[in-house]
Amino acid sequence: MPSRFATLTVPRILYERMVAHCREEWPKEACGIMTGKGGVARRAYALRNVHAQPAIRYQIDPADQHVAMQGVLAGQEELVAIYHSHPTTVAYPSRTDVAMARYPEAAYVIVSMAGQEPEVKAFRITDGEVAELPWRVADLAGEWVDLRWLPERE
């Protein structure tokens, strides 16, 4: 069973790449996942947003998600966080974000691009309830994997 950590820890390199990913995708919502153990992200995957209205919603490409979740499915890693951006709104889960939250063990990280500087917050979403989750950036190693450029799959 995945751990239910009290604090999310994100390596600085992964934090910087996540924010850069959100800037690159603006005005669309960016999305991705982080894997690791015990609330410490060790790998982040930039994934494609395949939603029909990417400026206001995100939907992770299922094939990309399957590639990114291989370590989790094999029991070597845990799903630590799911991140996405809010291009024009605050860093707080929308009603849709709450309704679509399917991984209560993971942190939900939202990067708001609405202000001059990105605002990043983490949340736990369980049974429709939202609670802000403490998080920190740490000087740890991390691997960034960009799956947005994989060939289109049927």
Summary of the structure (lengths in Angstrom):
residues: 154
radius of gyration: 14.1
end to end distance: 32.5
largest distance: 40.6
contacts: 480
relative contact order: 0.25
helix: 20%
strand: 37%
